[in-house]
Amino acid sequence: MLTAEAQERLTRVGPGTPMGELMRRYWLPVRPLSQLKEEEVMPIRILGEDLVLFITKKGELGLVGERCPHRAVLMKFGIPDEDGLRCCYHGWEFAPDGQCIDTPLESPTNKLKDQVKIAAYPVREMGGLVWAYMGPQPVPLLAPWDLFVMPNAIRQIGISVLECNWLQCHENTGDPAHSVYLHGYMFKHMLEKNGDLEERTKDRQMSTLHSRIDMGRGIESLYAHETQYGMEKGINYSKAMGADKDRQSRHSTVIFPFYTQTGGPGQVRQEFQIRVPIDDVSTYHIAYGCYTAPTAVPAPVQDSIPYYDIPIFDEDGKPLWDFVLAQDAHAWVSQGEIYDRTSEQLGRTDLPIVFMRRQFEEQMRVVEDGGDPKNVFREPDAMPDLIHGGIWDEGNSSVTGAGGAIANFRSAYHKGYGIDDADRYGPAMPVIIDLMQRIDDHSAALSSD
């Protein structure tokens, strides 16, 4: 368990807090670009700050304070113009960098506009997301993590706003053992209850709940260690304790500070789960899906990357339990707005969580000492076009998984298994299913040669 002071340091994200200052050293994904283009002006709340995101008629992005410095009218009602955002009250216009560039009702010779600025943060686009940097100067480089920039791929962006502290969501990635019950036995129980078990699990290899239940057999211990970009963790299995053999199973990649990456080289479906703190008690959760294909199977070119909302309740307000991310979300939210770690009782499977918390504490202290934390990049000449956050080796079965590209439900949406996770709600699913079918056909053709 944590002390009350350690709990506060890890969970509070407002300006001036240790974790808030750490988070402000990174580019944060704040909205899908396609959503901003639809709405043009959007109020957003990130790290406890209320801001307004906009796009000018010329397509330039801006992120400014929520109120006009003239008479404090809300800028979320602003009018996007060619060069900036105009306040709806008197038309004062602010460029994306916050500088006032027009005061139309004032005297033409008045220099007032030159003296007026609104708070503003740098914003950029990458991978169909709008990114904001809310920290001190100089601005670091926007890191090209692989799934945002990989060629020959289809993408879609799933969004959830969860009523709980961001760390509850992110500690999930330090807990591989939770899959056994939450995504295994609980999943099975809910499908049985609804009369869907036989239909949803008729293919044992592809049905996710069977492999999740199997994860619980023969666990000897868990491991965790630091990597260049985050942490690696997994489960050690023992034949003497019931496993099929003595082996080590690596879990999903963790990229500091808030990414979990599932999938791996040779697999079609890749995903980032990104946990962006809205404030202390709510989280902007992004399920960023990237569906990659070998060079011989061309993926269709997307004019824009679509987004979609991920529901965790049905039309009657009842919790959805029949797909993986909803199961996770209900577990996180059920812990309360801010889970009290001062009274928890940890077990052996929590070792990676303890490691993760220590890593956050170490990096907060780096910032407090005036340094750059992990994954802050500043040298353009040293920045590659693409960064793999973890091991990316098609010859390494610990990251590719056994059985090849079409080995589990997340690479078999063309066989009906897209229903088992949030991707099923995504608008790109028809083209993703077609891509998976073409990849499967290509693999079969190669095998027959």
Summary of the structure (lengths in Angstrom):
residues: 449
radius of gyration: 23.4
end to end distance: 57.8
largest distance: 85.7
contacts: 1468
relative contact order: 0.16
helix: 33%
strand: 25%
